[in-house]
Amino acid sequence: MTSIDERIQGGIYGLLVGDALGVPYEFHGAADIPPLDQIEMAPPAGFHRVHGSVPPGTWSDDGAQA
């Protein structure tokens, strides 16, 4: 059984990883998102990133405020 602190910590880790994974795809429509098997921290070659200067794996302001 995990403690409440471990559950909270796990939730925050999940939020940050999910946010970092989503940053390259932010502000794109569903039709523009690559297939699930191509989603990585760094998008596939040729995919236009809105936040091109942000290194892959970096969470956004949403994650920072969590």
PQR file of N, CA, C, O and H, with PARSE charges and radii, in Angstrom:
ATOM      1  N   MET A   1       0.854  -1.182   0.000 -0.4000 1.5000
ATOM      2  CA  MET A   1       0.000   0.000   0.000 -0.0000 2.0000
ATOM      3  C   MET A   1       0.898   1.243   0.000  0.5500 1.7000
ATOM      4  O   MET A   1       1.888   1.307   0.729 -0.5500 1.4000
ATOM      5  N   THR A   2       0.547   2.195  -0.802 -0.4000 1.5000
ATOM      6  CA  THR A   2       1.340   3.420  -0.866 -0.0000 2.0000
ATOM      7  C   THR A   2       0.751   4.474   0.057  0.5500 1.7000
ATOM      8  O   THR A   2      -0.451   4.501   0.323 -0.5500 1.4000
ATOM      9  H   THR A   2      -0.258   2.143  -1.393  0.4000 1.0000
ATOM     10  N   SER A   3       1.619   5.326   0.526 -0.4000 1.5000
ATOM     11  CA  SER A   3       1.165   6.408   1.404 -0.0000 2.0000
ATOM     12  C   SER A   3       0.551   7.521   0.553  0.5500 1.7000
ATOM     13  O   SER A   3       0.733   7.561  -0.663 -0.5500 1.4000
ATOM     14  H   SER A   3       2.595   5.305   0.310  0.4000 1.0000
ATOM     15  N   ILE A   4      -0.160   8.402   1.198 -0.4000 1.5000
ATOM     16  CA  ILE A   4      -0.771   9.530   0.494 -0.0000 2.0000
ATOM     17  C   ILE A   4       0.308  10.396  -0.145  0.5500 1.7000
ATOM     18  O   ILE A   4       0.111  10.920  -1.241 -0.5500 1.4000
ATOM     19  H   ILE A   4      -0.308   8.370   2.186  0.4000 1.0000
ATOM     20  N   ASP A   5       1.451  10.553   0.531 -0.4000 1.5000
ATOM     21  CA  ASP A   5       2.548  11.344  -0.031 -0.0000 2.0000
ATOM     22  C   ASP A   5       3.066  10.729  -1.327  0.5500 1.7000
ATOM     23  O   ASP A   5       3.353  11.443  -2.287 -0.5500 1.4000
ATOM     24  H   ASP A   5       1.611  10.128   1.422  0.4000 1.0000
ATOM     25  N   GLU A   6       3.186   9.406  -1.352 -0.4000 1.5000
ATOM     26  CA  GLU A   6       3.658   8.729  -2.567 -0.0000 2.0000
ATOM     27  C   GLU A   6       2.639   8.856  -3.696  0.5500 1.7000
ATOM     28  O   GLU A   6       3.016   8.974  -4.862 -0.5500 1.4000
ATOM     29  H   GLU A   6       2.953   8.825  -0.571  0.4000 1.0000
ATOM     30  N   ARG A   7       1.383   8.832  -3.366 -0.4000 1.5000
ATOM     31  CA  ARG A   7       0.346   8.995  -4.386 -0.0000 2.0000
ATOM     32  C   ARG A   7       0.374  10.406  -4.965  0.5500 1.7000
ATOM     33  O   ARG A   7       0.255  10.588  -6.177 -0.5500 1.4000
ATOM     34  H   ARG A   7       1.077   8.737  -2.419  0.4000 1.0000
ATOM     35  N   ILE A   8       0.530  11.388  -4.107 -0.4000 1.5000
ATOM     36  CA  ILE A   8       0.618  12.777  -4.570 -0.0000 2.0000
ATOM     37  C   ILE A   8       1.853  12.950  -5.446  0.5500 1.7000
ATOM     38  O   ILE A   8       1.782  13.553  -6.517 -0.5500 1.4000
ATOM     39  H   ILE A   8       0.627  11.240  -3.123  0.4000 1.0000
ATOM     40  N   GLN A   9       2.980  12.423  -4.990 -0.4000 1.5000
ATOM     41  CA  GLN A   9       4.220  12.512  -5.756 -0.0000 2.0000
ATOM     42  C   GLN A   9       4.058  11.841  -7.126  0.5500 1.7000
ATOM     43  O   GLN A   9       4.490  12.395  -8.137 -0.5500 1.4000
ATOM     44  H   GLN A   9       3.037  11.933  -4.120  0.4000 1.0000
ATOM     45  N   GLY A  10       3.451  10.677  -7.169 -0.4000 1.5000
ATOM     46  CA  GLY A  10       3.211   9.982  -8.431 -0.0000 2.0000
ATOM     47  C   GLY A  10       2.310  10.779  -9.359  0.5500 1.7000
ATOM     48  O   GLY A  10       2.527  10.808 -10.570 -0.5500 1.4000
ATOM     49  H   GLY A  10       3.100  10.226  -6.348  0.4000 1.0000
ATOM     50  N   GLY A  11       1.307  11.420  -8.797 -0.4000 1.5000
ATOM     51  CA  GLY A  11       0.413  12.254  -9.600 -0.0000 2.0000
ATOM     52  C   GLY A  11       1.129  13.436 -10.209  0.5500 1.7000
ATOM     53  O   GLY A  11       0.905  13.779 -11.369 -0.5500 1.4000
ATOM     54  H   GLY A  11       1.130  11.397  -7.813  0.4000 1.0000
ATOM     55  N   ILE A  12       1.999  14.063  -9.419 -0.4000 1.5000
ATOM     56  CA  ILE A  12       2.769  15.205  -9.930 -0.0000 2.0000
ATOM     57  C   ILE A  12       3.737  14.751 -11.012  0.5500 1.7000
ATOM     58  O   ILE A  12       3.872  15.418 -12.039 -0.5500 1.4000
ATOM     59  H   ILE A  12       2.181  13.784  -8.476  0.4000 1.0000
ATOM     60  N   TYR A  13       4.416  13.622 -10.797 -0.4000 1.5000
ATOM     61  CA  TYR A  13       5.318  13.090 -11.835 -0.0000 2.0000
ATOM     62  C   TYR A  13       4.548  12.809 -13.122  0.5500 1.7000
ATOM     63  O   TYR A  13       5.004  13.159 -14.211 -0.5500 1.4000
ATOM     64  H   TYR A  13       4.306  13.081  -9.964  0.4000 1.0000
ATOM     65  N   GLY A  14       3.395  12.185 -13.001 -0.4000 1.5000
ATOM     66  CA  GLY A  14       2.580  11.893 -14.179 -0.0000 2.0000
ATOM     67  C   GLY A  14       2.151  13.153 -14.905  0.5500 1.7000
ATOM     68  O   GLY A  14       2.172  13.201 -16.135 -0.5500 1.4000
ATOM     69  H   GLY A  14       3.024  11.900 -12.117  0.4000 1.0000
ATOM     70  N   LEU A  15       1.761  14.176 -14.153 -0.4000 1.5000
ATOM     71  CA  LEU A  15       1.369  15.449 -14.742 -0.0000 2.0000
ATOM     72  C   LEU A  15       2.525  16.059 -15.524  0.5500 1.7000
ATOM     73  O   LEU A  15       2.342  16.517 -16.652 -0.5500 1.4000
ATOM     74  H   LEU A  15       1.744  14.137 -13.154  0.4000 1.0000
ATOM     75  N   LEU A  16       3.730  16.067 -14.921 -0.4000 1.5000
ATOM     76  CA  LEU A  16       4.889  16.684 -15.573 -0.0000 2.0000
ATOM     77  C   LEU A  16       5.335  15.913 -16.813  0.5500 1.7000
ATOM     78  O   LEU A  16       5.676  16.520 -17.828 -0.5500 1.4000
ATOM     79  H   LEU A  16       3.880  15.695 -14.005  0.4000 1.0000
ATOM     80  N   VAL A  17       5.334  14.592 -16.741 -0.4000 1.5000
ATOM     81  CA  VAL A  17       5.718  13.788 -17.908 -0.0000 2.0000
ATOM     82  C   VAL A  17       4.699  13.980 -19.031  0.5500 1.7000
ATOM     83  O   VAL A  17       5.079  14.156 -20.189 -0.5500 1.4000
ATOM     84  H   VAL A  17       5.056  14.098 -15.917  0.4000 1.0000
ATOM     85  N   GLY A  18       3.422  13.948 -18.699 -0.4000 1.5000
ATOM     86  CA  GLY A  18       2.386  14.166 -19.707 -0.0000 2.0000
ATOM     87  C   GLY A  18       2.466  15.547 -20.325  0.5500 1.7000
ATOM     88  O   GLY A  18       2.278  15.701 -21.531 -0.5500 1.4000
ATOM     89  H   GLY A  18       3.113  13.805 -17.758  0.4000 1.0000
ATOM     90  N   ASP A  19       2.744  16.550 -19.511 -0.4000 1.5000
ATOM     91  CA  ASP A  19       2.879  17.916 -20.010 -0.0000 2.0000
ATOM     92  C   ASP A  19       4.083  18.018 -20.939  0.5500 1.7000
ATOM     93  O   ASP A  19       3.982  18.600 -22.018 -0.5500 1.4000
ATOM     94  H   ASP A  19       2.897  16.424 -18.530  0.4000 1.0000
ATOM     95  N   ALA A  20       5.222  17.459 -20.532 -0.4000 1.5000
ATOM     96  CA  ALA A  20       6.431  17.507 -21.367 -0.0000 2.0000
ATOM     97  C   ALA A  20       6.213  16.769 -22.684  0.5500 1.7000
ATOM     98  O   ALA A  20       6.703  17.207 -23.725 -0.5500 1.4000
ATOM     99  H   ALA A  20       5.305  16.986 -19.655  0.4000 1.0000
ATOM    100  N   LEU A  21       5.495  15.669 -22.651 -0.4000 1.5000
ATOM    101  CA  LEU A  21       5.210  14.912 -23.873 -0.0000 2.0000
ATOM    102  C   LEU A  21       4.291  15.704 -24.799  0.5500 1.7000
ATOM    103  O   LEU A  21       4.397  15.591 -26.020 -0.5500 1.4000
ATOM    104  H   LEU A  21       5.097  15.313 -21.805  0.4000 1.0000
ATOM    105  N   GLY A  22       3.403  16.494 -24.234 -0.4000 1.5000
ATOM    106  CA  GLY A  22       2.445  17.248 -25.038 -0.0000 2.0000
ATOM    107  C   GLY A  22       2.934  18.583 -25.555  0.5500 1.7000
ATOM    108  O   GLY A  22       2.348  19.117 -26.497 -0.5500 1.4000
ATOM    109  H   GLY A  22       3.317  16.585 -23.242  0.4000 1.0000
ATOM    110  N   VAL A  23       3.997  19.149 -24.971 -0.4000 1.5000
ATOM    111  CA  VAL A  23       4.474  20.478 -25.379 -0.0000 2.0000
ATOM    112  C   VAL A  23       4.726  20.584 -26.884  0.5500 1.7000
ATOM    113  O   VAL A  23       4.279  21.557 -27.489 -0.5500 1.4000
ATOM    114  H   VAL A  23       4.472  18.715 -24.206  0.4000 1.0000
ATOM    115  N   PRO A  24       5.415  19.639 -27.516 -0.5600 1.5000
ATOM    116  CA  PRO A  24       5.671  19.802 -28.952  0.2800 2.0000
ATOM    117  C   PRO A  24       4.401  19.816 -29.805  0.5500 1.7000
ATOM    118  O   PRO A  24       4.419  20.320 -30.928 -0.5500 1.4000
ATOM    119  N   TYR A  25       3.314  19.275 -29.292 -0.4000 1.5000
ATOM    120  CA  TYR A  25       2.085  19.137 -30.071 -0.0000 2.0000
ATOM    121  C   TYR A  25       1.027  20.170 -29.684  0.5500 1.7000
ATOM    122  O   TYR A  25      -0.091  20.145 -30.200 -0.5500 1.4000
ATOM    123  H   TYR A  25       3.299  18.866 -28.380  0.4000 1.0000
ATOM    124  N   GLU A  26       1.384  21.075 -28.774 -0.4000 1.5000
ATOM    125  CA  GLU A  26       0.445  22.077 -28.278 -0.0000 2.0000
ATOM    126  C   GLU A  26      -0.027  22.990 -29.411  0.5500 1.7000
ATOM    127  O   GLU A  26       0.754  23.353 -30.290 -0.5500 1.4000
ATOM    128  H   GLU A  26       2.291  21.096 -28.354  0.4000 1.0000
ATOM    129  N   PHE A  27      -1.272  23.347 -29.385 -0.4000 1.5000
ATOM    130  CA  PHE A  27      -1.930  24.255 -30.330 -0.0000 2.0000
ATOM    131  C   PHE A  27      -2.119  23.660 -31.724  0.5500 1.7000
ATOM    132  O   PHE A  27      -2.408  24.400 -32.665 -0.5500 1.4000
ATOM    133  H   PHE A  27      -1.907  23.052 -28.671  0.4000 1.0000
ATOM    134  N   HIS A  28      -1.966  22.356 -31.882 -0.4000 1.5000
ATOM    135  CA  HIS A  28      -2.223  21.694 -33.160 -0.0000 2.0000
ATOM    136  C   HIS A  28      -3.572  20.991 -33.089  0.5500 1.7000
ATOM    137  O   HIS A  28      -3.974  20.502 -32.033 -0.5500 1.4000
ATOM    138  H   HIS A  28      -1.731  21.755 -31.119  0.4000 1.0000
ATOM    139  N   GLY A  29      -4.256  20.946 -34.203 -0.4000 1.5000
ATOM    140  CA  GLY A  29      -5.516  20.220 -34.282 -0.0000 2.0000
ATOM    141  C   GLY A  29      -5.273  18.719 -34.287  0.5500 1.7000
ATOM    142  O   GLY A  29      -4.166  18.262 -34.573 -0.5500 1.4000
ATOM    143  H   GLY A  29      -3.929  21.343 -35.060  0.4000 1.0000
ATOM    144  N   ALA A  30      -6.296  17.968 -33.975 -0.4000 1.5000
ATOM    145  CA  ALA A  30      -6.168  16.510 -33.900 -0.0000 2.0000
ATOM    146  C   ALA A  30      -5.682  15.911 -35.214  0.5500 1.7000
ATOM    147  O   ALA A  30      -4.943  14.926 -35.203 -0.5500 1.4000
ATOM    148  H   ALA A  30      -7.195  18.339 -33.742  0.4000 1.0000
ATOM    149  N   ALA A  31      -6.081  16.487 -36.344 -0.4000 1.5000
ATOM    150  CA  ALA A  31      -5.670  15.959 -37.649 -0.0000 2.0000
ATOM    151  C   ALA A  31      -4.177  16.162 -37.908  0.5500 1.7000
ATOM    152  O   ALA A  31      -3.593  15.460 -38.734 -0.5500 1.4000
ATOM    153  H   ALA A  31      -6.680  17.287 -36.353  0.4000 1.0000
ATOM    154  N   ASP A  32      -3.554  17.116 -37.209 -0.4000 1.5000
ATOM    155  CA  ASP A  32      -2.131  17.412 -37.411 -0.0000 2.0000
ATOM    156  C   ASP A  32      -1.212  16.578 -36.526  0.5500 1.7000
ATOM    157  O   ASP A  32      -0.007  16.521 -36.769 -0.5500 1.4000
ATOM    158  H   ASP A  32      -4.029  17.686 -36.538  0.4000 1.0000
ATOM    159  N   ILE A  33      -1.761  15.938 -35.514 -0.4000 1.5000
ATOM    160  CA  ILE A  33      -0.951  15.165 -34.569 -0.0000 2.0000
ATOM    161  C   ILE A  33      -0.532  13.854 -35.232  0.5500 1.7000
ATOM    162  O   ILE A  33      -1.355  13.188 -35.861 -0.5500 1.4000
ATOM    163  H   ILE A  33      -2.740  15.985 -35.317  0.4000 1.0000
ATOM    164  N   PRO A  34       0.762  13.473 -35.094 -0.5600 1.5000
ATOM    165  CA  PRO A  34       1.203  12.208 -35.693  0.2800 2.0000
ATOM    166  C   PRO A  34       0.512  11.006 -35.042  0.5500 1.7000
ATOM    167  O   PRO A  34      -0.061  11.131 -33.959 -0.5500 1.4000
ATOM    168  N   PRO A  35       0.566   9.849 -35.697 -0.5600 1.5000
ATOM    169  CA  PRO A  35       0.003   8.633 -35.097  0.2800 2.0000
ATOM    170  C   PRO A  35       0.644   8.342 -33.741  0.5500 1.7000
ATOM    171  O   PRO A  35       1.797   8.702 -33.501 -0.5500 1.4000
ATOM    172  N   LEU A  36      -0.101   7.698 -32.868 -0.4000 1.5000
ATOM    173  CA  LEU A  36       0.343   7.434 -31.501 -0.0000 2.0000
ATOM    174  C   LEU A  36       1.712   6.769 -31.441  0.5500 1.7000
ATOM    175  O   LEU A  36       2.507   7.081 -30.555 -0.5500 1.4000
ATOM    176  H   LEU A  36      -1.038   7.406 -33.062  0.4000 1.0000
ATOM    177  N   ASP A  37       1.999   5.859 -32.367 -0.4000 1.5000
ATOM    178  CA  ASP A  37       3.290   5.159 -32.322 -0.0000 2.0000
ATOM    179  C   ASP A  37       4.463   6.049 -32.725  0.5500 1.7000
ATOM    180  O   ASP A  37       5.612   5.621 -32.622 -0.5500 1.4000
ATOM    181  H   ASP A  37       1.353   5.605 -33.087  0.4000 1.0000
ATOM    182  N   GLN A  38       4.202   7.284 -33.187 -0.4000 1.5000
ATOM    183  CA  GLN A  38       5.266   8.220 -33.542 -0.0000 2.0000
ATOM    184  C   GLN A  38       5.422   9.338 -32.516  0.5500 1.7000
ATOM    185  O   GLN A  38       6.288  10.199 -32.671 -0.5500 1.4000
ATOM    186  H   GLN A  38       3.268   7.632 -33.271  0.4000 1.0000
ATOM    187  N   ILE A  39       4.602   9.337 -31.480 -0.4000 1.5000
ATOM    188  CA  ILE A  39       4.669  10.401 -30.475 -0.0000 2.0000
ATOM    189  C   ILE A  39       5.829  10.134 -29.532  0.5500 1.7000
ATOM    190  O   ILE A  39       5.897   9.088 -28.886 -0.5500 1.4000
ATOM    191  H   ILE A  39       3.899   8.638 -31.354  0.4000 1.0000
ATOM    192  N   GLU A  40       6.731  11.086 -29.466 -0.4000 1.5000
ATOM    193  CA  GLU A  40       7.918  11.031 -28.608 -0.0000 2.0000
ATOM    194  C   GLU A  40       8.105  12.413 -27.985  0.5500 1.7000
ATOM    195  O   GLU A  40       7.357  13.341 -28.293 -0.5500 1.4000
ATOM    196  H   GLU A  40       6.676  11.936 -29.991  0.4000 1.0000
ATOM    197  N   MET A  41       9.101  12.550 -27.110 -0.4000 1.5000
ATOM    198  CA  MET A  41       9.415  13.869 -26.554 -0.0000 2.0000
ATOM    199  C   MET A  41       9.843  14.818 -27.672  0.5500 1.7000
ATOM    200  O   MET A  41       9.546  16.011 -27.624 -0.5500 1.4000
ATOM    201  H   MET A  41       9.709  11.796 -26.860  0.4000 1.0000
ATOM    202  N   ALA A  42      10.538  14.289 -28.672 -0.4000 1.5000
ATOM    203  CA  ALA A  42      10.901  15.072 -29.857 -0.0000 2.0000
ATOM    204  C   ALA A  42      10.013  14.586 -31.000  0.5500 1.7000
ATOM    205  O   ALA A  42      10.024  13.397 -31.319 -0.5500 1.4000
ATOM    206  H   ALA A  42      10.780  13.319 -28.711  0.4000 1.0000
ATOM    207  N   PRO A  43       9.241  15.485 -31.625 -0.5600 1.5000
ATOM    208  CA  PRO A  43       8.327  15.050 -32.675  0.2800 2.0000
ATOM    209  C   PRO A  43       9.063  14.532 -33.912  0.5500 1.7000
ATOM    210  O   PRO A  43      10.262  14.767 -34.064 -0.5500 1.4000
ATOM    211  N   PRO A  44       8.353  13.833 -34.791 -0.5600 1.5000
ATOM    212  CA  PRO A  44       8.984  13.301 -35.992  0.2800 2.0000
ATOM    213  C   PRO A  44       9.533  14.407 -36.888  0.5500 1.7000
ATOM    214  O   PRO A  44       9.076  15.549 -36.831 -0.5500 1.4000
ATOM    215  N   ALA A  45      10.504  14.062 -37.704 -0.4000 1.5000
ATOM    216  CA  ALA A  45      11.109  15.027 -38.632 -0.0000 2.0000
ATOM    217  C   ALA A  45      10.025  15.655 -39.499  0.5500 1.7000
ATOM    218  O   ALA A  45       9.122  14.973 -39.984 -0.5500 1.4000
ATOM    219  H   ALA A  45      10.875  13.134 -37.751  0.4000 1.0000
ATOM    220  N   GLY A  46      10.132  16.966 -39.684 -0.4000 1.5000
ATOM    221  CA  GLY A  46       9.185  17.682 -40.529 -0.0000 2.0000
ATOM    222  C   GLY A  46       7.958  18.206 -39.806  0.5500 1.7000
ATOM    223  O   GLY A  46       7.170  18.947 -40.393 -0.5500 1.4000
ATOM    224  H   GLY A  46      10.866  17.520 -39.290  0.4000 1.0000
ATOM    225  N   PHE A  47       7.777  17.833 -38.532 -0.4000 1.5000
ATOM    226  CA  PHE A  47       6.621  18.314 -37.776 -0.0000 2.0000
ATOM    227  C   PHE A  47       6.930  19.711 -37.257  0.5500 1.7000
ATOM    228  O   PHE A  47       7.945  19.917 -36.592 -0.5500 1.4000
ATOM    229  H   PHE A  47       8.417  17.230 -38.055  0.4000 1.0000
ATOM    230  N   HIS A  48       6.060  20.672 -37.556 -0.4000 1.5000
ATOM    231  CA  HIS A  48       6.275  22.055 -37.118 -0.0000 2.0000
ATOM    232  C   HIS A  48       5.907  22.200 -35.644  0.5500 1.7000
ATOM    233  O   HIS A  48       4.764  21.982 -35.244 -0.5500 1.4000
ATOM    234  H   HIS A  48       5.235  20.504 -38.096  0.4000 1.0000
ATOM    235  N   ARG A  49       6.905  22.573 -34.852 -0.4000 1.5000
ATOM    236  CA  ARG A  49       6.671  22.804 -33.420 -0.0000 2.0000
ATOM    237  C   ARG A  49       6.366  24.267 -33.179  0.5500 1.7000
ATOM    238  O   ARG A  49       7.053  25.140 -33.711 -0.5500 1.4000
ATOM    239  H   ARG A  49       7.834  22.750 -35.176  0.4000 1.0000
ATOM    240  N   VAL A  50       5.358  24.544 -32.394 -0.4000 1.5000
ATOM    241  CA  VAL A  50       5.034  25.921 -32.039 -0.0000 2.0000
ATOM    242  C   VAL A  50       6.132  26.496 -31.152  0.5500 1.7000
ATOM    243  O   VAL A  50       6.522  27.652 -31.312 -0.5500 1.4000
ATOM    244  H   VAL A  50       4.800  23.835 -31.961  0.4000 1.0000
ATOM    245  N   HIS A  51       6.628  25.693 -30.222 -0.4000 1.5000
ATOM    246  CA  HIS A  51       7.674  26.127 -29.293 -0.0000 2.0000
ATOM    247  C   HIS A  51       9.007  25.529 -29.741  0.5500 1.7000
ATOM    248  O   HIS A  51       9.568  24.684 -29.044 -0.5500 1.4000
ATOM    249  H   HIS A  51       6.312  24.754 -30.092  0.4000 1.0000
ATOM    250  N   GLY A  52       9.513  25.952 -30.884 -0.4000 1.5000
ATOM    251  CA  GLY A  52      10.722  25.367 -31.454 -0.0000 2.0000
ATOM    252  C   GLY A  52      11.969  25.552 -30.617  0.5500 1.7000
ATOM    253  O   GLY A  52      12.900  24.754 -30.718 -0.5500 1.4000
ATOM    254  H   GLY A  52       9.057  26.639 -31.450  0.4000 1.0000
ATOM    255  N   SER A  53      12.011  26.591 -29.789 -0.4000 1.5000
ATOM    256  CA  SER A  53      13.212  26.853 -28.994 -0.0000 2.0000
ATOM    257  C   SER A  53      13.224  26.107 -27.655  0.5500 1.7000
ATOM    258  O   SER A  53      14.217  26.153 -26.930 -0.5500 1.4000
ATOM    259  H   SER A  53      11.254  27.239 -29.706  0.4000 1.0000
ATOM    260  N   VAL A  54      12.139  25.432 -27.332 -0.4000 1.5000
ATOM    261  CA  VAL A  54      12.055  24.697 -26.066 -0.0000 2.0000
ATOM    262  C   VAL A  54      12.644  23.297 -26.265  0.5500 1.7000
ATOM    263  O   VAL A  54      12.187  22.560 -27.139 -0.5500 1.4000
ATOM    264  H   VAL A  54      11.332  25.395 -27.922  0.4000 1.0000
ATOM    265  N   PRO A  55      13.649  22.920 -25.472 -0.5600 1.5000
ATOM    266  CA  PRO A  55      14.253  21.592 -25.638  0.2800 2.0000
ATOM    267  C   PRO A  55      13.250  20.462 -25.380  0.5500 1.7000
ATOM    268  O   PRO A  55      12.381  20.595 -24.518 -0.5500 1.4000
ATOM    269  N   PRO A  56      13.363  19.350 -26.123 -0.5600 1.5000
ATOM    270  CA  PRO A  56      12.478  18.206 -25.882  0.2800 2.0000
ATOM    271  C   PRO A  56      12.549  17.750 -24.424  0.5500 1.7000
ATOM    272  O   PRO A  56      13.619  17.745 -23.814 -0.5500 1.4000
ATOM    273  N   GLY A  57      11.413  17.374 -23.886 -0.4000 1.5000
ATOM    274  CA  GLY A  57      11.353  16.896 -22.510 -0.0000 2.0000
ATOM    275  C   GLY A  57      11.127  17.985 -21.482  0.5500 1.7000
ATOM    276  O   GLY A  57      11.088  17.708 -20.283 -0.5500 1.4000
ATOM    277  H   GLY A  57      10.545  17.378 -24.381  0.4000 1.0000
ATOM    278  N   THR A  58      10.977  19.228 -21.938 -0.4000 1.5000
ATOM    279  CA  THR A  58      10.741  20.343 -21.021 -0.0000 2.0000
ATOM    280  C   THR A  58       9.243  20.508 -20.804  0.5500 1.7000
ATOM    281  O   THR A  58       8.478  20.533 -21.768 -0.5500 1.4000
ATOM    282  H   THR A  58      11.009  19.453 -22.912  0.4000 1.0000
ATOM    283  N   TRP A  59       8.817  20.619 -19.549 -0.4000 1.5000
ATOM    284  CA  TRP A  59       7.393  20.851 -19.312 -0.0000 2.0000
ATOM    285  C   TRP A  59       7.073  22.319 -19.507  0.5500 1.7000
ATOM    286  O   TRP A  59       7.968  23.164 -19.507 -0.5500 1.4000
ATOM    287  H   TRP A  59       9.438  20.599 -18.766  0.4000 1.0000
ATOM    288  N   SER A  60       5.815  22.615 -19.672 -0.4000 1.5000
ATOM    289  CA  SER A  60       5.367  23.977 -19.965 -0.0000 2.0000
ATOM    290  C   SER A  60       5.080  24.752 -18.682  0.5500 1.7000
ATOM    291  O   SER A  60       5.333  24.278 -17.575 -0.5500 1.4000
ATOM    292  H   SER A  60       5.088  21.929 -19.672  0.4000 1.0000
ATOM    293  N   ASP A  61       4.553  25.940 -18.862 -0.4000 1.5000
ATOM    294  CA  ASP A  61       4.150  26.740 -17.711 -0.0000 2.0000
ATOM    295  C   ASP A  61       3.045  26.046 -16.922  0.5500 1.7000
ATOM    296  O   ASP A  61       2.914  26.259 -15.717 -0.5500 1.4000
ATOM    297  H   ASP A  61       4.347  26.325 -19.761  0.4000 1.0000
ATOM    298  N   ASP A  62       2.256  25.223 -17.592 -0.4000 1.5000
ATOM    299  CA  ASP A  62       1.209  24.479 -16.881 -0.0000 2.0000
ATOM    300  C   ASP A  62       1.833  23.561 -15.832  0.5500 1.7000
ATOM    301  O   ASP A  62       1.398  23.530 -14.681 -0.5500 1.4000
ATOM    302  H   ASP A  62       2.362  25.050 -18.572  0.4000 1.0000
ATOM    303  N   GLY A  63       2.853  22.818 -16.245 -0.4000 1.5000
ATOM    304  CA  GLY A  63       3.549  21.928 -15.314 -0.0000 2.0000
ATOM    305  C   GLY A  63       4.286  22.701 -14.237  0.5500 1.7000
ATOM    306  O   GLY A  63       4.319  22.288 -13.078 -0.5500 1.4000
ATOM    307  H   GLY A  63       3.207  22.844 -17.180  0.4000 1.0000
ATOM    308  N   ALA A  64       4.877  23.822 -14.619 -0.4000 1.5000
ATOM    309  CA  ALA A  64       5.629  24.628 -13.654 -0.0000 2.0000
ATOM    310  C   ALA A  64       4.723  25.178 -12.556  0.5500 1.7000
ATOM    311  O   ALA A  64       5.154  25.351 -11.416 -0.5500 1.4000
ATOM    312  H   ALA A  64       4.851  24.158 -15.561  0.4000 1.0000
ATOM    313  N   GLN A  65       3.475  25.448 -12.902 -0.4000 1.5000
ATOM    314  CA  GLN A  65       2.548  25.997 -11.913 -0.0000 2.0000
ATOM    315  C   GLN A  65       1.931  24.928 -11.021  0.5500 1.7000
ATOM    316  O   GLN A  65       1.309  25.234 -10.004 -0.5500 1.4000
ATOM    317  H   GLN A  65       3.124  25.307 -13.828  0.4000 1.0000
ATOM    318  N   ALA A  66       2.111  23.680 -11.414 -0.4000 1.5000
ATOM    319  CA  ALA A  66       1.547  22.598 -10.607 -0.0000 2.0000
ATOM    320  C   ALA A  66       2.376  22.440  -9.362  0.5500 1.7000
ATOM    321  O   ALA A  66       2.083  21.582  -8.530 -0.5500 1.4000
ATOM    322  H   ALA A  66       2.617  23.432 -12.240  0.4000 1.0000
TER
END
